[in-house]
Amino acid sequence: MSTPFAEHLPLPAGNGAIRIWLKSSAYTRRLLQGSADADVWTSSASFLAWFSQAHGLLKTDVAVLEVGELFDSWIARNGGLESRLPKRRRPTTALRALLGEEEPKALLAEVIGAVDSQLRGRVPLVIAMPSPRHWLRHANWLADQPDETPDADIVEDASMYLADLLRAVSTTPVSGVLLEEAAGDSAFSAADLQRYSSVVNVVRHYGWSLGLRLPPGTSVPDSGLDEFDTVITEARANTGSLSRGRDISAEFTHSVPNPLTDGEFYFASVNPGLHPETVLETLELLRRRA
């Protein structure tokens, strides 16, 4: 079993090794595969060949597997999502059909095992995925279904489907899960977090850590974060005992961020169009300021 990534987070006392956490899949695919849209998910071998180069290039403190990308890739290669839906449909039908497929779940388990063997415990291995609310709407978009703001019960159902997906990789050496809300989702609120309990319960049952990335421009909720180990946000806020990921995606390479304070780490989603020299220079600067 892998060490939960919470044990590597900087706490308010200043402990922990994680200082730079990047999401760089599209950037490194453009750099190494020639296109940000290149499909590296065709097999565990093809993924590992790309991942080994990508992780060696940036050498950040967390290894991230983008689970949403895997399912998008698989469904695009296998006839799309619309063809898999029954005639009678509910708002959760598309997500249930997408996450119910056994082949991508098996591939995810293979990829996790392959990546863990390559990492050898040097950094935590985190699986990042859209939150129940986010993935629900994304699946409906993939299936050309109406995009309606989901009510609480619908979000709760979506959470159960994500929990089932996590159970499918329960024996793999995952150190934690990052749930990401959709950028631009102005309707997100702390009430949504109460509907994620199925995911929270599964993560805690398997001894993993749990993080939440908030949409840009969203304030940190004053409740609902008790079950999370870290919150990643642009907002300046007191997150109490939680480690805070300072989301510098918008300013990455454009301005010099302030040094980290106790309990913080830098987080950035790397724009795929950035020049490699600029990215490496920025990472070196961040390491000095961390």
ZIURGI-V619694 format. One record per run of one state. SS is the DSSP state (hx for helix, st for strand, lp for the rest). FROM is the first residue (numbers start at 1). TO is the last residue. If there is no record, write none. Layout:
ss = (SS	SS)
from = (FROM	FROM)
to = (TO	TO)
This chain:
ss = (lp	hx	lp	st	lp	hx	lp	hx	lp	st	hx	lp	hx	lp	hx	lp	hx	lp	st	lp	hx	lp	hx	lp	st	lp	hx	lp	st	lp	st	lp	st	lp	st	lp	hx	lp)
from = (1	5	9	20	24	25	34	44	59	62	67	78	82	85	93	100	102	120	124	131	132	143	152	169	176	181	190	206	209	214	230	234	243	248	264	270	276	290)
to = (4	8	19	23	24	33	43	58	61	66	77	81	84	92	99	101	119	123	130	131	142	151	168	175	180	189	205	208	213	229	233	242	247	263	269	275	289	290)
